[in-house]
């Protein structure tokens, strides 16, 4: 396992985020927001500056956290059904162009791995919607093959594909090496499925990337909130042991989300990085 961080979870100041990561010996950067610009909308000058800062920090880009398929499945409308992380809202018809754009940006950064989603959660995930989702992924796989990229489907609780089991069904039915799982146990927890072993076991045969964030329901509360990795209700020890058993050699990206009371995203990320490194070591 190799450790990376989604940089804007620390700071929108890209150089500063890289310097914090270097303090912890992190060697991988997952790119989503840089200088308050989403990865899909970076200018050529921003890309060149980012490459310079990555080289100075001796940091490898492990994947682009794109907003691909954060869109409506059944309406020709550009909506924000969840956190866009600075990205523009786009329609389903916009997604092929967005994929080609992100593939080109990935080549600039030396990666062919693009995180994608499973459509905004509108209504129940029934058989009709699942069939449509699989069909839309098959269309994008054709473009992915042309562009030489691998799509990493992240289970996201704000999307129709929120649990490990839901992601696994899409991956199984599409059946392409160009589509892998970006396993996010935190999102699985928020979507109502126990991440380990249920969610993890479902996606394990398709695993291509892993996100790490933790959550729990505080005493006296009915709603879950983000926590320091390893201090929530997700069994990260069990998952990391399982990853080692299956000889997973890919990346584990911290996607902090945890904000300490009265603190900053950087402070939350530092706490989570310290805990995450210990969990992996143990």
C-alpha positions in Angstrom: 0.0 0.0 0.0 1.2 3.5 -0.8 -0.2 6.6 0.9 -1.5 9.7 -0.9 -3.7 12.6 0.0 -6.4 14.5 -1.9 -4.5 17.8 -1.7 -7.4 20.2 -1.3 -8.4 18.4 1.9 -5.4 20.2 3.4 -5.4 23.5 1.5 -6.3 25.1 -1.8 -2.7 26.5 -1.8 -1.3 23.6 -3.7 2.3 24.1 -2.8 1.5 24.3 0.9 -0.6 21.2 0.7 2.4 19.3 -0.8 4.7 20.6 1.9 2.4 19.3 4.6 2.2 15.9 2.8 6.0 15.8 2.6 6.3 16.3 6.3 4.5 13.0 6.7 6.5 11.2 4.0 3.6 11.0 1.7 4.7 10.4 -1.9 1.3 10.5 -3.8 -1.0 13.4 -4.6 -4.6 12.9 -5.7 -5.8 16.1 -7.5 -9.2 17.7 -7.2 -9.0 21.4 -6.3 -6.0 23.6 -6.9 -6.0 27.3 -6.1 -9.8 27.2 -5.9 -10.1 25.7 -9.3 -11.5 22.2 -10.0 -9.1 19.8 -11.7 -11.4 19.7 -14.8 -11.1 23.5 -15.3 -7.4 24.1 -14.8 -5.8 26.4 -17.3 -2.6 25.5 -19.1 -0.6 27.9 -16.9 -2.1 26.4 -13.7 -1.2 22.9 -15.0 2.4 23.9 -15.7 2.7 25.6 -12.3 1.3 22.5 -10.6 3.8 20.2 -12.4 6.6 22.5 -11.3 5.5 22.2 -7.7 5.0 18.5 -7.9 8.5 18.0 -9.3 10.0 20.2 -6.5 8.2 18.1 -3.9 9.1 14.8 -5.6 5.5 13.9 -5.6 3.7 11.5 -7.9 0.1 12.1 -9.1 -1.8 8.9 -8.4 -5.2 9.9 -9.8 -7.4 12.8 -10.8 -10.5 13.2 -8.6 -12.7 14.3 -11.4 -16.4 15.3 -11.3 -17.3 12.9 -14.1 -20.9 11.6 -13.8 -21.8 13.9 -10.9 -24.9 14.6 -13.0 -28.5 13.7 -13.5 -29.2 10.3 -15.0 -32.8 11.0 -16.2 -33.0 14.8 -16.8 -31.2 16.9 -19.4 -30.2 19.4 -16.7 -27.0 20.6 -15.0 -27.7 20.3 -11.3 -25.7 20.1 -8.0 -27.1 17.1 -6.1 -24.1 17.1 -3.7 -20.8 18.7 -3.1 -19.2 19.7 -6.4 -15.8 20.7 -5.0 -15.5 23.7 -7.2 -16.6 21.9 -10.4 -19.2 23.2 -12.8 -22.5 21.5 -12.9 -22.8 19.6 -16.2 -25.5 17.5 -18.0 -25.2 13.9 -19.0 -24.6 15.0 -22.6 -21.6 16.9 -21.4 -19.9 13.9 -19.9 -18.0 12.5 -23.0 -16.4 15.8 -23.6 -15.6 16.1 -19.9 -14.0 12.7 -19.9 -11.8 13.6 -22.9 -10.8 16.8 -21.2 -9.8 15.1 -18.0 -8.0 12.3 -19.9 -5.8 15.0 -21.5 -5.2 16.7 -18.1 -4.2 13.3 -16.7 -1.6 12.9 -19.4 -0.2 16.2 -18.5 0.2 15.0 -14.9 1.4 11.5 -15.8 -1.6 9.6 -14.7 -4.3 7.6 -16.6 -6.5 7.1 -13.6 -9.7 9.1 -13.3 -12.1 9.0 -10.4 -15.7 9.0 -11.5 -19.2 8.7 -9.9 -22.6 7.1 -10.3 -25.1 9.9 -10.9 -26.9 12.1 -8.4 -29.2 10.2 -6.1 -32.7 11.0 -7.4 -35.2 8.4 -6.3 -34.6 4.7 -5.5 -32.0 2.6 -7.3 -34.3 0.2 -9.0 -33.6 -2.3 -11.8 -34.5 0.2 -14.5 -32.1 2.8 -13.2 -29.3 0.2 -12.7 -29.7 -0.9 -16.3 -29.5 2.7 -17.5 -26.4 3.3 -15.4 -24.6 0.2 -16.8 -25.5 1.4 -20.3 -24.1 4.8 -19.7 -20.9 3.4 -18.3 -20.5 1.2 -21.3 -20.6 4.3 -23.5 -17.9 5.9 -21.5 -15.7 2.8 -21.5 -15.5 3.1 -25.3 -14.0 6.6 -24.8 -11.8 5.4 -22.0 -10.3 2.8 -24.3 -9.7 5.4 -27.0 -8.0 7.7 -24.4 -6.1 5.0 -22.7 -7.5 5.8 -19.2 -8.9 3.7 -16.4 -12.1 5.0 -14.7 -12.3 4.5 -10.9 -15.9 4.3 -9.8 -16.3 5.8 -6.3 -19.3 4.8 -4.3 -20.7 8.1 -3.1 -23.7 8.4 -0.7 -25.0 11.5 -2.6 -25.2 9.3 -5.7 -27.3 6.4 -6.9 -24.2 4.2 -6.5 -23.5 4.7 -2.8 -22.6 1.3 -1.3 -19.9 -1.3 -2.0 -22.6 -3.7 -3.2 -24.1 -1.2 -5.6 -20.7 -0.4 -7.1 -19.8 -4.0 -7.4 -23.0 -4.7 -9.4 -22.0 -2.0 -11.9 -18.4 -3.2 -12.2 -19.5 -6.8 -12.6 -22.0 -6.0 -15.3 -19.8 -3.6 -17.3 -17.0 -6.2 -17.1 -14.1 -4.0 -18.3 -10.6 -3.6 -17.2 -11.1 0.1 -17.9 -13.5 0.4 -15.0 -12.3 -0.4 -11.4 -13.5 0.4 -7.9 -12.5 3.5 -6.0 -13.5 2.0 -2.7 -14.6 4.6 -0.2 -15.7 3.0 3.2 -16.7 6.4 4.6 -19.3 7.0 1.8 -20.4 3.4 2.2 -21.1 4.0 5.9 -23.0 7.1 5.1 -25.0 5.2 2.5 -26.2 2.7 5.1 -24.0 -0.4 4.5 -21.4 -1.7 6.9 -18.1 -1.0 5.1 -16.3 -4.0 6.5 -16.7 -6.7 5.7 -19.8 -6.3 3.6 -19.0 -3.4 1.4 -15.3 -4.2 1.1 -15.9 -7.9 0.2 -18.3 -6.8 -2.5 -15.8 -4.5 -4.3 -12.6 -6.4 -3.5 -12.5 -8.3 -6.8 -12.6 -5.0 -8.7 -10.4 -2.9 -6.5 -8.3 -0.2 -8.2 -8.0 2.6 -5.6 -8.9 3.3 -1.9 -10.1 6.4 -0.1 -9.8 6.7 3.7 -12.1 8.8 5.8 -14.0 7.8 9.0 -17.3 8.6 10.5 -19.6 7.8 13.5 -22.8 8.7 15.1 -22.2 10.7 18.3 -24.1 9.7 21.5 -27.4 11.5 21.5 -27.3 12.3 17.8 -29.2 10.7 14.9 -26.8 11.9 12.2 -23.3 10.6 11.4 -20.4 13.0 11.2 -16.8 12.7 10.0 -14.1 11.7 12.5 -10.4 11.1 12.8 -9.5 8.0 10.8 -9.6 5.0 13.1 -11.7 6.7 15.8 -15.0 6.3 14.1 -17.2 3.2 13.5 -15.4 1.9 10.4 -13.1 -1.1 10.8 -10.0 0.2 9.2 -7.8 -2.4 10.9 -9.8 -5.2 9.4 -9.7 -3.5 6.0 -6.0 -2.9 6.0 -5.3 -6.5 7.1 -7.5 -7.7 4.2 -5.7 -5.4 1.8 -2.4 -6.8 2.9 -3.7 -10.4 2.6 -4.8 -9.7 -1.0 -1.4 -8.1 -1.6 -2.9 -4.8 -2.6 -0.1 -2.6 -4.0 -2.1 0.4 -5.0 -2.8 3.8 -3.3 -4.7 4.7 -0.2 -5.7 8.3 -0.4 -6.7 10.3 2.7 -9.9 12.2 2.0 -10.0 13.9 5.4 -13.4 15.5 5.6 -12.9 15.7 9.4 -12.8 19.2 10.8 -11.7 19.5 14.5 -14.0 21.7 16.6 -12.9 25.3 16.0 -10.1 24.0 13.8 -9.0 24.0 10.1 -9.0 21.4 7.3 -5.2 21.3 7.6 -5.4 20.5 11.3 -7.9 17.8 10.6 -5.7 16.3 7.9 -2.7 16.3 10.2 -4.6 14.4 12.8 -5.9 11.9 10.3 -2.5 11.4 8.6 -0.9 10.7 12.0 -3.6 8.1 12.8 -3.7 6.6 9.3 0.0 6.0 9.1 -0.2 4.2 12.5 -3.1 2.1 11.3 -1.3 1.0 8.2 1.9 0.3 10.2 0.0 -1.8 12.7 
